[in-house]
Amino acid sequence: MTAPEEKGRLAQEYFESGCNCSQAVLLAFAPDCGLERDTALALASSFGGGFGRMRELCGALSGAGMALGLLRGYTGLEDKPAKQQHYDLIQRLCQRFQEEQGHLRCADLLEKLQGVARGGGATVLAYGSTWTAVKEYAESRNLTYFRGLDNVSGLISGSDMLFDGTREAVSSLFGGVPMASRYSNEENGVIGQDEGRNNVFVVNEADYMVEICDDGGNRLPEGELGRIVVTDLYNYGMPMIRYDTGDVGAIETLEMNGRRKRCICRFSGRQVDVISDTSGKALSPHVLANHMWSFPDVGQFQVVQTGVYA
């Protein structure tokens, strides 16, 4: 059986190709269950949309239940321990689903999604160093709350380090809006995101293989600090195999929400360079980059600051 992430990817593909939610999940497990494609589609066809579009039990959950029945169900009608064992398994599945999604009923899940679509508001994404600049700007003007930004419902930091103090301060400036930090780069995409622990990034293993290597490219044991090297599993246009990100960190396997997950810890990656004006005020290098758009004939440029006036 393939990894859970691969099953999720298959189910999403089947759903987007026209399967109902129950068919998509059961079809993802069909090879493991010994089901032919048409048999799986027919078996799950009634359960879509919360059972015949009645918006009752989630069809995806029904599909998962059918797969579990075929893989780990009981056939002895008098075997009460086996029956109870299987029911316990289904109850754990439902409990886990409800913990992660909030509901079991299709109608409730759809209402939740529609609420996000109607009033979810905006999400703001910026570098960690940019959020630090926002924090310092607010502190310099004794601001405790950004008025007129009540439509912001999410804050995301990417690329460089988001410090705990910055996270708390910026979240407070936006009225307590939750803030997440993710490890990403322009070359690959989102490689990991923190999940309950600040700057401990759960690796996106569905799309990337992440290694920690020494300067010679040798893979280091778990827990040792080294260079973060990424292999992109789905970049068919420009395959990136063992790409050295230039960042430093360690990989550890940690307990996260009831699962053991590979995480990037002790991350000490890129920091956006900061330059200063003649008064010593810090400026983002993007200020200069924006001005350079006025010179289309300039293909590349470099700015080196050696002092306040040079």
FENFEN-V506333 format. One record per backbone hydrogen bond with DSSP energy under -0.5 kcal/mol. NH is the residue of the N-H (numbers start at 1). CO is the residue of the C=O. E is the energy in kcal/mol with one decimal. If there is no record, write none. Layout:
BEGIN
nh=NH co=CO e=E
nh=NH co=CO e=E
END
This chain:
BEGIN
nh=6 co=3 e=-0.6
nh=7 co=3 e=-1.8
nh=8 co=4 e=-2.4
nh=9 co=5 e=-2.2
nh=10 co=6 e=-2.5
nh=11 co=7 e=-2.7
nh=12 co=8 e=-2.2
nh=13 co=9 e=-2.2
nh=14 co=10 e=-2.7
nh=15 co=11 e=-2.5
nh=16 co=12 e=-2.6
nh=17 co=13 e=-1.2
nh=18 co=15 e=-1.4
nh=19 co=14 e=-2.3
nh=24 co=20 e=-2.6
nh=25 co=21 e=-1.6
nh=26 co=22 e=-2.3
nh=27 co=23 e=-2.8
nh=28 co=24 e=-1.3
nh=29 co=25 e=-1.0
nh=29 co=26 e=-0.6
nh=30 co=26 e=-0.6
nh=30 co=27 e=-0.6
nh=32 co=29 e=-0.6
nh=33 co=29 e=-1.8
nh=34 co=30 e=-0.9
nh=35 co=30 e=-2.5
nh=40 co=36 e=-2.5
nh=41 co=37 e=-2.4
nh=42 co=38 e=-2.4
nh=43 co=39 e=-2.7
nh=44 co=40 e=-1.9
nh=45 co=41 e=-0.7
nh=45 co=42 e=-0.6
nh=47 co=44 e=-1.5
nh=48 co=45 e=-0.6
nh=50 co=47 e=-0.7
nh=51 co=47 e=-1.6
nh=52 co=46 e=-1.4
nh=53 co=48 e=-2.3
nh=54 co=51 e=-0.8
nh=55 co=49 e=-2.7
nh=56 co=50 e=-2.3
nh=58 co=104 e=-2.7
nh=62 co=58 e=-1.9
nh=63 co=59 e=-2.5
nh=64 co=60 e=-2.0
nh=65 co=61 e=-2.3
nh=66 co=62 e=-2.3
nh=67 co=63 e=-2.1
nh=68 co=64 e=-2.5
nh=69 co=65 e=-2.2
nh=70 co=66 e=-2.1
nh=71 co=67 e=-2.2
nh=72 co=68 e=-3.4
nh=73 co=69 e=-1.4
nh=77 co=75 e=-0.9
nh=79 co=76 e=-1.6
nh=80 co=78 e=-1.8
nh=83 co=79 e=-2.0
nh=84 co=80 e=-2.8
nh=85 co=81 e=-2.5
nh=86 co=82 e=-2.2
nh=87 co=83 e=-2.3
nh=88 co=84 e=-2.5
nh=89 co=85 e=-1.7
nh=90 co=86 e=-2.3
nh=91 co=87 e=-2.5
nh=92 co=88 e=-2.1
nh=93 co=89 e=-2.1
nh=94 co=90 e=-2.4
nh=95 co=91 e=-2.5
nh=96 co=92 e=-2.6
nh=97 co=93 e=-2.4
nh=98 co=94 e=-2.6
nh=99 co=95 e=-2.2
nh=100 co=96 e=-2.0
nh=101 co=97 e=-2.9
nh=102 co=98 e=-2.2
nh=106 co=56 e=-4.3
nh=107 co=55 e=-1.4
nh=109 co=105 e=-2.2
nh=110 co=106 e=-2.7
nh=111 co=107 e=-2.1
nh=112 co=108 e=-2.0
nh=113 co=109 e=-2.1
nh=114 co=110 e=-2.8
nh=115 co=111 e=-2.1
nh=116 co=112 e=-1.8
nh=117 co=113 e=-2.3
nh=118 co=114 e=-2.4
nh=119 co=115 e=-2.7
nh=120 co=116 e=-2.0
nh=122 co=151 e=-2.3
nh=124 co=154 e=-2.4
nh=125 co=123 e=-0.5
nh=126 co=156 e=-2.0
nh=128 co=158 e=-1.1
nh=131 co=127 e=-2.0
nh=132 co=128 e=-1.8
nh=133 co=129 e=-1.8
nh=134 co=130 e=-2.1
nh=135 co=131 e=-2.5
nh=136 co=132 e=-2.5
nh=137 co=133 e=-2.4
nh=138 co=134 e=-2.4
nh=139 co=135 e=-2.3
nh=140 co=136 e=-2.3
nh=141 co=137 e=-0.9
nh=141 co=138 e=-0.6
nh=142 co=139 e=-1.1
nh=143 co=138 e=-3.0
nh=146 co=173 e=-3.1
nh=147 co=145 e=-0.9
nh=149 co=146 e=-0.8
nh=152 co=149 e=-1.7
nh=153 co=122 e=-2.9
nh=154 co=122 e=-1.2
nh=155 co=178 e=-1.5
nh=156 co=124 e=-2.9
nh=157 co=180 e=-2.6
nh=158 co=126 e=-1.9
nh=159 co=182 e=-0.6
nh=160 co=158 e=-2.0
nh=161 co=270 e=-0.6
nh=163 co=161 e=-0.7
nh=167 co=163 e=-2.6
nh=168 co=164 e=-2.4
nh=169 co=165 e=-2.2
nh=170 co=166 e=-2.8
nh=171 co=167 e=-2.1
nh=172 co=168 e=-1.9
nh=173 co=169 e=-2.0
nh=174 co=170 e=-1.5
nh=175 co=172 e=-1.8
nh=176 co=171 e=-2.7
nh=177 co=171 e=-0.9
nh=180 co=155 e=-2.6
nh=182 co=157 e=-3.0
nh=183 co=192 e=-2.8
nh=184 co=182 e=-0.7
nh=185 co=189 e=-1.5
nh=189 co=185 e=-1.4
nh=191 co=183 e=-2.3
nh=191 co=189 e=-0.8
nh=192 co=183 e=-1.8
nh=193 co=202 e=-1.3
nh=194 co=181 e=-2.9
nh=195 co=200 e=-0.8
nh=200 co=197 e=-1.7
nh=201 co=199 e=-0.6
nh=201 co=264 e=-2.1
nh=202 co=193 e=-2.4
nh=202 co=200 e=-0.6
nh=203 co=262 e=-2.6
nh=204 co=191 e=-3.5
nh=205 co=203 e=-1.9
nh=207 co=204 e=-1.2
nh=208 co=204 e=-1.8
nh=209 co=231 e=-2.3
nh=210 co=208 e=-0.5
nh=211 co=229 e=-3.0
nh=213 co=211 e=-0.5
nh=213 co=227 e=-2.6
nh=214 co=218 e=-2.2
nh=217 co=214 e=-2.1
nh=220 co=212 e=-3.7
nh=223 co=251 e=-2.0
nh=224 co=221 e=-1.8
nh=226 co=249 e=-2.5
nh=227 co=213 e=-3.0
nh=228 co=247 e=-2.4
nh=229 co=211 e=-3.0
nh=229 co=227 e=-0.6
nh=230 co=243 e=-2.8
nh=231 co=209 e=-2.5
nh=232 co=230 e=-0.5
nh=232 co=240 e=-2.2
nh=233 co=207 e=-2.7
nh=233 co=231 e=-0.6
nh=234 co=207 e=-0.5
nh=236 co=234 e=-1.4
nh=241 co=239 e=-0.6
nh=242 co=240 e=-0.6
nh=243 co=230 e=-3.4
nh=244 co=242 e=-0.5
nh=245 co=228 e=-2.2
nh=245 co=243 e=-0.7
nh=249 co=226 e=-2.5
nh=250 co=265 e=-2.4
nh=252 co=263 e=-2.4
nh=254 co=252 e=-0.7
nh=254 co=261 e=-2.8
nh=256 co=254 e=-0.6
nh=256 co=259 e=-4.0
nh=259 co=256 e=-1.6
nh=261 co=254 e=-3.1
nh=261 co=259 e=-0.6
nh=263 co=252 e=-3.0
nh=264 co=201 e=-2.9
nh=265 co=250 e=-3.3
nh=265 co=263 e=-0.7
nh=267 co=199 e=-0.5
nh=268 co=248 e=-2.9
nh=275 co=283 e=-2.1
nh=277 co=281 e=-2.2
nh=280 co=277 e=-2.0
nh=283 co=275 e=-4.3
nh=285 co=273 e=-1.0
nh=287 co=284 e=-1.8
nh=288 co=284 e=-0.5
nh=289 co=285 e=-2.0
nh=290 co=286 e=-2.5
nh=291 co=287 e=-1.4
nh=292 co=288 e=-1.9
nh=293 co=289 e=-0.6
nh=293 co=290 e=-0.8
nh=294 co=291 e=-1.8
nh=295 co=292 e=-2.0
nh=298 co=295 e=-1.9
nh=299 co=297 e=-0.8
nh=306 co=304 e=-0.6
nh=310 co=307 e=-0.6
END
